[in-house]
Amino acid sequence: MTDYVAPLAEMRFVLDETVGLDAIGKLPGFEDATAELVEQVLTEAGKFAAGVLAPLNRIGDEEGSRLENGAVVTPKGFREAYRAFAEGGWNSVPFEAEWGGQGLPWSVAIAVQEMWSSANMAFSLCPLLTQGAIEALQRHGSPEQKAAYLPKLISGEWTGTMNLTEPQAGSDVGALRTKAVKEGDRYRITGQKIFITYGEQDFSENIVHLVLARTPNAPAGTKGISLFIVPKFLPNPDGSLGQRNDLRCLSLEHKLGIKASPTCVMAYGENDGGAIGFLVGEEQRGMEYMFTMMNNARLSVGVEGLAVAERALQQARGYARERVQSRPVDTKSGETASIIHHPDVRRMLMTMRALVEAMRALAYLNAAALDHAKRGSDEAARNKALMRAELLIPLSKAWSTDRGIDVASLNIQIHGGLGFIESTGAAQHLRDVRITPIYEGTNGIQAIDLVGRKLGRDQGAAMAALIAEMRADMASLSGGGDKDLATLAKALAPALDDLAQTTQWLVERLKSGLPQVLAGATPYLDLAGTTVGAWQLARQAQAARRRLAAGGEDGDYLAAKIATALFFAAHILPHSHGLAAAVTAGADSTLRLAPDQI
Ligand SMILES: Cc1cc2nc3c(=O)[nH]c(=O)nc-3n(C[C@H](O)[C@H](O)[C@H](O)COP(=O)(O)OP(=O)(O)OC[C@H]3O[C@@H](n4cnc5c(N)ncnc54)[C@H](O)[C@@H]3O)c2cc1C
């Protein structure tokens, strides 16, 4: 097993050069995010991730969480690690200072989150779900609810969960049946939820479940859903724990990966006429509230794809430097050497590296757009940033999680037979990351969101603006007389044409040919993700060239940035043309066989 080392220099490079952290630090409310503070936060997070969380990753996989007499027992060391995590204030990074948060931008919080997920994805899910609950309450909770729950959740004293899924209601959340009946100023909740992450645990004394349920006579589908706070223990007015609520974890799922993360079947209201729940906001607006926090949740899951890929890359690089096998083709001495000298192994490592750097660039860029959407100087700027952020969300979620699997799989390939043997730990990364394209809206649903909602709502205007920006950047790359940068600009030009043409093709058919549009949605998302990834790496190469020309200190790192962008442009970007063809010409072939003929 290799250790995890937080890629701090790379994170800083992306934040400084392509995300524009400097400008974000000048937005009202983010003034505290000075370069020094960000440096300190990232450095300390890197230490905690590498020193406390990473060593528990393997133990978590081997032991898993288990249910004993109705209580969840997490693997050895997890409970203590959570205590240290909460005491270190790590739960509070992006939240409002009013409730005990540190008020840092999402672009910083996402870099910190990357480290938690690289070090120990199963552990990181608990703070991640708590984050979702905090956001929902911050935006839609009443002042009393905020006062009762936010300080405890933000400090990490209590944790949060999101309860959407039921056996018959997965992607189709509108099919859920959990009931909520009004009783005075509260509600009685009855029903069963499945797959609830950290629905029960031994980290904290209380768990705040956010539960989607249906009130009597509510309309069918998503319109009839309301959102409720259903705490494990009802808090007393002084904040102490009161009555135990009628809810429990019935069982834990046995899973492919993230075994330390308890995935619970939850029962609400088995005994006392219903668990006690408190309505968030208004009745029948639950899905709307969920959607307002989905951007960050989906981005965070995309970051899991990136994070596990980063860990897999570190492991593959370490192994390839040590494992001796065969003679390299360019040596005359006849001596064997480590496999990193073989061109095909270098190709695999470069693929991993290029994908990881593109995923990181995309995720941080997306987080920065969310920061501008929240704190931009005027409404027009905020709206524009929100449109950009929401356009990028399905790419961050789906493209990065699919690529996370590719990278984790390449890690196994680089390990050869040992990659298939559990003791190296390479297999764990692939097993862990495999859930990421499934939860928080499957990647198929992300692709539908991209074409149906994000292109449909403005007839492709936000995508056209993004393409125009990418074209302008490429013009500046090719105009400077640098051969490598000109190569990058030339490689991107056809991909941008493909993206523009397929966008138009989809927009034209959105009203008349929905099956064709949806059949092409996933290749379109892949095309967009690949193109944006190449664009970001080209911008990084440009920044690296600028720093080199100015006598930048870390010459090897900067030269590697340019080499990685060129590799992406040569090996990965050309696939975009095939993806574009699959969007348009491929749609009919997808639908040619009827469902009963496949
Ligand atoms: C480990 C784990 C943790 C989870 N944590 C939570 C949690 O904390 N809280 C929670 O509420 N849920 C959680 N989930 C549930 C998760 O969000 C769902 O599994 C997911 O939304 C998919 O639903 P499903 O499993 O019912 O699949 P289905 O909805 O049955 O989907 C099956 C397949 O059909 C496709 N499909 C479905 N509908 C469409 C459509 N309209 N168009 C195109 N394709 C479609 C999907 O893309 C997928 O490929 C978790 C699941 C797991 C496995």
PDBQT file of the ligand as one rigid body, heavy atoms in Angstrom, charges set to zero:
ROOT
HETATM    1  C1  LIG A 601     -23.958   3.084  -1.572  1.00  0.00    +0.000 C 
HETATM    2  C2  LIG A 601     -25.178   3.899  -1.843  1.00  0.00    +0.000 A 
HETATM    3  C3  LIG A 601     -25.410   5.033  -1.083  1.00  0.00    +0.000 A 
HETATM    4  C4  LIG A 601     -26.567   5.784  -1.302  1.00  0.00    +0.000 A 
HETATM    5  N1  LIG A 601     -26.845   6.846  -0.471  1.00  0.00    +0.000 NA
HETATM    6  C5  LIG A 601     -28.077   7.419  -0.542  1.00  0.00    +0.000 A 
HETATM    7  C6  LIG A 601     -28.487   8.373   0.438  1.00  0.00    +0.000 A 
HETATM    8  O1  LIG A 601     -27.735   8.732   1.352  1.00  0.00    +0.000 OA
HETATM    9  N2  LIG A 601     -29.752   8.867   0.364  1.00  0.00    +0.000 N 
HETATM   10  C7  LIG A 601     -30.629   8.495  -0.615  1.00  0.00    +0.000 A 
HETATM   11  O2  LIG A 601     -31.747   8.972  -0.622  1.00  0.00    +0.000 OA
HETATM   12  N3  LIG A 601     -30.259   7.595  -1.560  1.00  0.00    +0.000 NA
HETATM   13  C8  LIG A 601     -29.012   7.052  -1.549  1.00  0.00    +0.000 A 
HETATM   14  N4  LIG A 601     -28.644   6.128  -2.487  1.00  0.00    +0.000 N 
HETATM   15  C9  LIG A 601     -29.572   5.781  -3.550  1.00  0.00    +0.000 C 
HETATM   16  C10 LIG A 601     -29.112   6.289  -4.908  1.00  0.00    +0.000 C 
HETATM   17  O3  LIG A 601     -29.224   7.673  -4.983  1.00  0.00    +0.000 OA
HETATM   18  C11 LIG A 601     -29.938   5.537  -5.979  1.00  0.00    +0.000 C 
HETATM   19  O4  LIG A 601     -29.443   4.209  -6.009  1.00  0.00    +0.000 OA
HETATM   20  C12 LIG A 601     -29.863   6.190  -7.333  1.00  0.00    +0.000 C 
HETATM   21  O5  LIG A 601     -30.580   7.402  -7.321  1.00  0.00    +0.000 OA
HETATM   22  C13 LIG A 601     -30.420   5.311  -8.446  1.00  0.00    +0.000 C 
HETATM   23  O6  LIG A 601     -31.684   4.799  -8.125  1.00  0.00    +0.000 OA
HETATM   24  P1  LIG A 601     -31.941   3.231  -8.265  1.00  0.00    +0.000 P 
HETATM   25  O7  LIG A 601     -30.859   2.519  -7.560  1.00  0.00    +0.000 OA
HETATM   26  O8  LIG A 601     -33.332   2.946  -7.874  1.00  0.00    +0.000 OA
HETATM   27  O9  LIG A 601     -31.756   2.929  -9.814  1.00  0.00    +0.000 OA
HETATM   28  P2  LIG A 601     -32.893   3.099 -10.933  1.00  0.00    +0.000 P 
HETATM   29  O10 LIG A 601     -33.546   4.421 -10.782  1.00  0.00    +0.000 OA
HETATM   30  O11 LIG A 601     -33.745   1.893 -10.943  1.00  0.00    +0.000 OA
HETATM   31  O12 LIG A 601     -31.996   3.149 -12.238  1.00  0.00    +0.000 OA
HETATM   32  C14 LIG A 601     -31.531   1.953 -12.907  1.00  0.00    +0.000 C 
HETATM   33  C15 LIG A 601     -30.936   2.375 -14.248  1.00  0.00    +0.000 C 
HETATM   34  O13 LIG A 601     -31.970   2.952 -15.076  1.00  0.00    +0.000 OA
HETATM   35  C16 LIG A 601     -31.586   4.250 -15.487  1.00  0.00    +0.000 C 
HETATM   36  N5  LIG A 601     -32.773   5.125 -15.514  1.00  0.00    +0.000 N 
HETATM   37  C17 LIG A 601     -33.718   5.254 -14.577  1.00  0.00    +0.000 A 
HETATM   38  N6  LIG A 601     -34.624   6.180 -14.945  1.00  0.00    +0.000 NA
HETATM   39  C18 LIG A 601     -34.202   6.673 -16.132  1.00  0.00    +0.000 A 
HETATM   40  C19 LIG A 601     -34.683   7.672 -17.036  1.00  0.00    +0.000 A 
HETATM   41  N7  LIG A 601     -35.769   8.391 -16.775  1.00  0.00    +0.000 N 
HETATM   42  N8  LIG A 601     -34.005   7.873 -18.172  1.00  0.00    +0.000 NA
HETATM   43  C20 LIG A 601     -32.878   7.195 -18.444  1.00  0.00    +0.000 A 
HETATM   44  N9  LIG A 601     -32.372   6.257 -17.630  1.00  0.00    +0.000 NA
HETATM   45  C21 LIG A 601     -33.024   6.001 -16.496  1.00  0.00    +0.000 A 
HETATM   46  C22 LIG A 601     -30.553   4.726 -14.488  1.00  0.00    +0.000 C 
HETATM   47  O14 LIG A 601     -29.684   5.688 -15.053  1.00  0.00    +0.000 OA
HETATM   48  C23 LIG A 601     -29.849   3.423 -14.136  1.00  0.00    +0.000 C 
HETATM   49  O15 LIG A 601     -28.830   3.166 -15.054  1.00  0.00    +0.000 OA
HETATM   50  C24 LIG A 601     -27.466   5.400  -2.314  1.00  0.00    +0.000 A 
HETATM   51  C25 LIG A 601     -27.208   4.262  -3.091  1.00  0.00    +0.000 A 
HETATM   52  C26 LIG A 601     -26.099   3.513  -2.843  1.00  0.00    +0.000 A 
HETATM   53  C27 LIG A 601     -25.887   2.257  -3.649  1.00  0.00    +0.000 C 
ENDROOT
TORSDOF 0
